[in-house]
Amino acid sequence: MMLKAIQLPEAVAALNAVVTETDLMQWHDDWMSSSEYVGMSDDNAKLLEASFEGKAQHFAGVAQ
């Protein structure tokens, strides 16, 4: 069963609140192992993963 579409905005908002690389890794561990992530549609999961990658690149100093 797919969960509500609101999960993606909530997950992205939590990701946007991350201010350190350590917090980013904690966010990843928390969200990517959550039932909310597991229950997301593939499209929403891909969008969330892309947002995570963008944030990781930010901390790595990679130009976006």
N, C-alpha and C positions, 0 to 999 in steps of 0.2 A: 504494500500500500504506500502510495506517495504521500508525503507530508505537505502541509500548506506551503504555498509559494512565499509566504512572509519569512520563512526561514532564511532565505538567501539575503534579503536586506538586513536582517538581524545579524547574520554571520559577517557580512561585509562591514557593518557598523562596528562590530567588535574588533574586526581586523583593522579598521581605520583608526581605532583608539590606541592601537599598539604604538609605543614610542621607543622601544629598545629592541635590539635583535634577540635578546634573551626572552623578552615578552612575546616576540613573534614565534619563537620556537615553542613556547608554552601554549600559545594560541593554537598552533598547528597540532600539538599533541592532544589538546582538549577537543578541538573541533573535528579533526579528522578521525578520531576514534569514537565520536559521539553517535548516538542513535539518530540524531537530527541529520548528520552528514550522510550516514548510511542510508537513510530513508529519502534523501533528496533525489530528484530526477537526475538523470545523467547530464542533461543540459545545465541545470543549476550547479551540480557538482563541478562541472568543467569551468563554469564562470567563477566559482569560489576558488578553485585551484589557480586560475589565471590571476585572480586578485592577490592570492598569496604569493605567487611567483613575482608579481610586480613589486610587492612590498619587500620581498627578499632581495630583489635586484636593487631597490632603493638603499637598503642597508649595506649591500655589497659595493655601492657606488657606481653601479652600471647605469649608463645613460639610457633613458627610456624614450 
